[in-house]
Amino acid sequence: MKVLLVTMYFPPAGGGGVQRPLKLAQYLPALGIETHVLAPDDPKWVHRDPELRVPTQAWVHRVRYVGPRARKPAEELRAAEGFERALVQAQITARRLLVPDASVTWNLTAIPAAIRIARREGIDAVITTSPPGSIHFVGAAVQKATAARWLADLRDPLVANPHRRSDSAATRARQAANQQLARLVVRRADAISCVSEAIADEVRGLDPRGVVRTIANGCDFDDFVGLEYRPARRFRITHTGSFFGKRDPRPFLQALHDSDLDAVARFVGDFRSSDQEWAESLALSDRLELIRYSPRGESLRLQRDSEALLLLVPDAGGRGKGVLSGKVFEYLAAGRPILAAVPPDGAAAALIHETGSGVVVAPDDVEGIRTALEELHVRFLDGSLPSVELREEVQARLSRRARVEETADLLRELLS
């Protein structure tokens, strides 16, 4: 079998969105599938990670990306004044006019390249993994131009994204474009894989022509080999990942303030200036440590060398219940207790309970978060806060390799 994996996020890009396509490229060849990857020469993403290794068993093809650079609009506007601010605003507005997303211009070079590769290499199936959603235009084009089957892989919802705003004409126009894109995917894709059951349910509600299967993210246990936990004098709780959309650190920060514990909260990644100013108003002083974006290796080290890990998933009007991000599995692989401020009846909470890996509190329950934090701190002081050890059968079921095997099985079904 020969597969073409099309992804916008691939090394040297960094961040959480890189891991699923990167691991597909790593494990599919080991399962006997010849794997070709089509990625931008430079995705112009906000994060780069030169330490990430590109799998040597996959054929990686690069094609120029002519689209706009990814931005942090709120941060750029806060830092700009006068003419510079007007220029930044104009650039942001122009970027938002691109639908269904700002990366859609990559199709100008990606579609011809993907068709050439598919024909030259005799590709049997093309996998397009989103976000960005516009990448699925490549899958539809390859499917139409060749005999290849198309598997659309969804890491985010195409329509009901919990972090997507809908309070302006521009965002409503983008939402309408996303609905059109969703209709294209469900009508044309031979199969659709989704990282959560909530996304799969959304797709099934659109009456897809092909099979829809939930293939969650997985735990990269091997990535933590050699990383040690060394108990510190102070209790350290670590959150890794960027803040965007409705994700909100303020209930936790308020709980930390109210607890008056001798503890330090470490936030690794992009932290909004507005949240930082709010945190400063609480006078948390040395109880708050902000660490800007770090390469994945350093992020994993900090996770492992923590007394506890902080998981934040907003309720987002009920849409957060279905969120089961790669961060949940990364924390499970890190093996440290998790304080999960997530919808208590949601997918992330269910996995935390199933694995016995932490405590679950509603994301806006300040008092509940404070109580959970204090209980973890007491356990830390009396030496009863050990690493979370998952049973071997649970590790095997949740491993990234097992998830890629599920993808390989789905591809074989398509071609049988």
Secondary structure, DSSP 8 states (H G I E B T S, - for coil): -EEEEE-S--TTB-SGGGHHHHHHHHHTGGGT-EEEEEEES----S-B-TT----TTSEEEEE---S-----HHHHHHH--HHHHHHHHHHHHHHHTSSS-TTGGGHHHHHHHHHHHHHHHT-SEEEEEESSGGGHHHHHHHHHHSS-EEEEEESS-SS--TT---SSHHHHHHHHHHHHHHHHHHHH-SEEEESSHHHHHHHHTT--SSEEEE----B-GGGGTT------SSEEEEEES---TT---HHHHHHHHHHT-SEEEEEES---HHHHHHHHHTT-GGGEEEE----HHHHHHHHHTSSEEEEE---GGGGGGG---HHHHHHHHHTS-EEEES-TTSHHHHHHHHHT-EEEE-TT-HHHHHHHHHHHHHHHHTT--------HHHHHHHBHHHHHHHHHHHHHHHH-
